[in-house]
């Protein structure tokens, strides 16, 4: 699709008259006028970090869903399989 678009643009003559009708946006002016709004949005996106609470919640989910038992059984079976299949 991009190749078709590029080929079309290269084959057609470039008409610069339509570029004059594109609305001009001054990025620095728009940022300057909305600094407080932008900072408010950023402040709303930042959340307080609770590393201990996040780890605790993850561990509780790990135990509650039974994944801890699957891990322990897999580790034991894997160790036994390695022990019985290795020589020496």
C-alpha positions in Angstrom: 0.0 0.0 0.0 2.8 2.4 0.9 4.6 1.4 -2.3 1.5 2.2 -4.4 1.2 5.6 -2.7 4.8 6.4 -3.3 4.6 5.4 -6.9 1.5 7.5 -7.4 3.1 10.5 -5.8 6.3 10.1 -7.9 4.3 9.7 -11.2 2.0 12.6 -10.7 3.2 16.2 -11.0 3.6 18.0 -7.7 1.2 20.9 -7.3 2.4 23.3 -4.7 -0.7 25.5 -4.8 -2.7 23.2 -2.5 -0.1 23.4 0.2 -1.0 27.1 0.8 -4.4 26.0 2.1 -3.1 23.7 4.9 -3.9 25.3 8.2 -0.8 26.4 10.0 -0.3 25.1 13.6 2.2 26.7 15.8 3.2 23.9 18.1 5.1 26.1 20.6 2.3 28.5 20.8 -0.3 25.7 21.5 2.0 24.2 24.1 2.5 27.5 25.8 -1.2 28.2 26.1 -2.0 24.8 27.5 0.8 24.2 29.9 -1.4 24.0 32.9 -3.9 21.7 31.2 -1.0 19.4 30.0 0.6 19.3 33.5 -2.8 18.5 35.0 -3.2 15.6 32.6 0.2 14.3 33.3 -0.3 14.6 37.1 -3.6 12.6 36.7 -1.7 9.8 34.8 0.9 9.4 37.5 0.0 6.9 40.3 1.7 6.3 43.6 4.0 3.3 43.5 3.6 0.7 46.1 6.2 -2.0 45.3 5.6 -4.1 48.4 1.8 -4.0 47.9 2.2 -5.0 44.3 4.5 -7.9 45.1 2.1 -9.0 47.9 -0.9 -8.9 45.6 1.0 -10.9 42.9 2.1 -13.5 45.4 -1.5 -13.9 46.8 -2.8 -14.3 43.2 0.0 -16.9 42.5 -1.0 -18.9 45.6 -4.8 -18.5 45.2 -4.8 -19.7 41.6 -2.8 -22.8 42.5 0.2 -21.9 40.3 2.5 -22.4 43.3 1.6 -26.0 43.5 2.1 -26.5 39.8 5.5 -24.9 40.1 6.5 -27.1 43.0 5.3 -30.3 41.4 7.0 -29.4 38.1 10.3 -28.6 39.9 10.2 -32.0 41.8 9.3 -34.0 38.7 11.9 -32.2 36.7 14.6 -32.9 39.3 13.6 -36.6 39.5 13.6 -36.9 35.7 17.1 -35.3 35.6 18.4 -37.5 38.3 17.1 -40.8 36.8 18.2 -40.0 33.2 21.7 -38.7 33.9 24.7 -40.9 34.2 27.2 -40.4 36.9 
